[in-house]
Amino acid sequence: MRQWARRGTRPRQPADQRYESAYLFGAICPARGIGAALALPFADTQAMQLHLDEIARTVRRGAHAVLLLDRAG
């Protein structure tokens, strides 16, 4: 967004707040027909830990889970 101003001045530039983002974390078990998912306003280490905790609550004790991470840093 461009804004014209006199040279040497610093005009106020309001932030564009028309959009909000959500980050979706999800996992499914096709064999059991269940899943675990979170919608969060951020994607960082803490969010990933929340997702792993949610998966851990869903996976049966003694079972294994395989995670495929798309575009994970």
Short mmCIF file of the C-alpha atoms (twelve columns), coordinates in Angstrom:
data_MODEL
# 
_entry.id   MODEL 
# 
loop_
_atom_site.group_PDB 
_atom_site.id 
_atom_site.type_symbol 
_atom_site.label_atom_id 
_atom_site.label_alt_id 
_atom_site.label_comp_id 
_atom_site.label_asym_id 
_atom_site.label_seq_id 
_atom_site.Cartn_x 
_atom_site.Cartn_y 
_atom_site.Cartn_z 
_atom_site.pdbx_PDB_model_num 
ATOM 1  C CA . MET A 1  0.000   0.000   0.000  1 
ATOM 2  C CA . ARG A 2  1.448   3.391   -0.965 1 
ATOM 3  C CA . GLN A 3  0.861   6.644   0.802  1 
ATOM 4  C CA . TRP A 4  2.035   10.060  -0.363 1 
ATOM 5  C CA . ALA A 5  3.544   12.473  2.173  1 
ATOM 6  C CA . ARG A 6  5.679   15.592  2.227  1 
ATOM 7  C CA . ARG A 7  9.403   14.988  2.168  1 
ATOM 8  C CA . GLY A 8  10.837  14.796  5.685  1 
ATOM 9  C CA . THR A 9  7.559   13.767  7.356  1 
ATOM 10 C CA . ARG A 10 6.496   10.356  8.663  1 
ATOM 11 C CA . PRO A 11 2.790   9.825   7.966  1 
ATOM 12 C CA . ARG A 12 0.803   7.303   9.974  1 
ATOM 13 C CA . GLN A 13 0.219   4.053   8.122  1 
ATOM 14 C CA . PRO A 14 -2.590  1.936   9.580  1 
ATOM 15 C CA . ALA A 15 -1.998  -1.811  9.610  1 
ATOM 16 C CA . ASP A 16 -4.134  -3.929  7.318  1 
ATOM 17 C CA . GLN A 17 -6.281  -5.962  9.718  1 
ATOM 18 C CA . ARG A 18 -8.753  -7.411  7.241  1 
ATOM 19 C CA . TYR A 19 -7.344  -10.920 7.469  1 
ATOM 20 C CA . GLU A 20 -6.538  -13.349 10.241 1 
ATOM 21 C CA . SER A 21 -4.598  -16.573 9.870  1 
ATOM 22 C CA . ALA A 22 -5.072  -19.958 11.452 1 
ATOM 23 C CA . TYR A 23 -2.671  -22.867 11.419 1 
ATOM 24 C CA . LEU A 24 -4.226  -26.325 11.218 1 
ATOM 25 C CA . PHE A 25 -2.561  -29.327 12.820 1 
ATOM 26 C CA . GLY A 26 -4.160  -32.700 12.214 1 
ATOM 27 C CA . ALA A 27 -3.594  -36.443 12.361 1 
ATOM 28 C CA . ILE A 28 -5.858  -39.363 11.472 1 
ATOM 29 C CA . CYS A 29 -5.995  -43.103 11.916 1 
ATOM 30 C CA . PRO A 30 -7.895  -44.532 8.917  1 
ATOM 31 C CA . ALA A 31 -8.018  -48.011 10.462 1 
ATOM 32 C CA . ARG A 32 -9.770  -46.815 13.639 1 
ATOM 33 C CA . GLY A 33 -11.618 -43.891 12.064 1 
ATOM 34 C CA . ILE A 34 -10.438 -41.332 14.628 1 
ATOM 35 C CA . GLY A 35 -8.329  -38.208 14.497 1 
ATOM 36 C CA . ALA A 36 -6.701  -35.472 16.501 1 
ATOM 37 C CA . ALA A 37 -6.685  -31.859 15.330 1 
ATOM 38 C CA . LEU A 38 -5.969  -28.338 16.519 1 
ATOM 39 C CA . ALA A 39 -6.576  -24.915 14.951 1 
ATOM 40 C CA . LEU A 40 -4.124  -22.387 16.400 1 
ATOM 41 C CA . PRO A 41 -3.287  -18.728 15.727 1 
ATOM 42 C CA . PHE A 42 0.441   -19.510 15.568 1 
ATOM 43 C CA . ALA A 43 2.833   -22.202 14.331 1 
ATOM 44 C CA . ASP A 44 5.898   -22.567 16.507 1 
ATOM 45 C CA . THR A 45 7.589   -25.069 18.813 1 
ATOM 46 C CA . GLN A 46 4.900   -24.720 21.473 1 
ATOM 47 C CA . ALA A 47 2.130   -25.309 18.916 1 
ATOM 48 C CA . MET A 48 3.871   -28.436 17.639 1 
ATOM 49 C CA . GLN A 49 4.203   -29.711 21.211 1 
ATOM 50 C CA . LEU A 50 0.466   -29.160 21.750 1 
ATOM 51 C CA . HIS A 51 -0.183  -31.166 18.574 1 
ATOM 52 C CA . LEU A 52 2.103   -34.003 19.683 1 
ATOM 53 C CA . ASP A 53 0.363   -34.065 23.086 1 
ATOM 54 C CA . GLU A 54 -3.021  -34.294 21.339 1 
ATOM 55 C CA . ILE A 55 -1.792  -37.184 19.190 1 
ATOM 56 C CA . ALA A 56 -0.382  -38.921 22.282 1 
ATOM 57 C CA . ARG A 57 -3.818  -38.778 23.935 1 
ATOM 58 C CA . THR A 58 -5.374  -40.410 20.856 1 
ATOM 59 C CA . VAL A 59 -2.863  -43.188 20.051 1 
ATOM 60 C CA . ARG A 60 -3.507  -46.380 21.999 1 
ATOM 61 C CA . ARG A 61 -0.956  -47.403 24.606 1 
ATOM 62 C CA . GLY A 62 1.620   -49.700 22.991 1 
ATOM 63 C CA . ALA A 63 0.751   -48.550 19.459 1 
ATOM 64 C CA . HIS A 64 3.070   -46.604 17.163 1 
ATOM 65 C CA . ALA A 65 2.408   -43.376 15.281 1 
ATOM 66 C CA . VAL A 66 4.180   -42.223 12.122 1 
ATOM 67 C CA . LEU A 67 4.253   -38.479 11.445 1 
ATOM 68 C CA . LEU A 68 4.782   -36.978 7.999  1 
ATOM 69 C CA . LEU A 69 5.424   -33.247 8.231  1 
ATOM 70 C CA . ASP A 70 4.750   -31.146 5.158  1 
ATOM 71 C CA . ARG A 71 7.067   -28.147 4.765  1 
ATOM 72 C CA . ALA A 72 8.206   -28.397 8.376  1 
ATOM 73 C CA . GLY A 73 11.195  -26.257 9.258  1 
# 
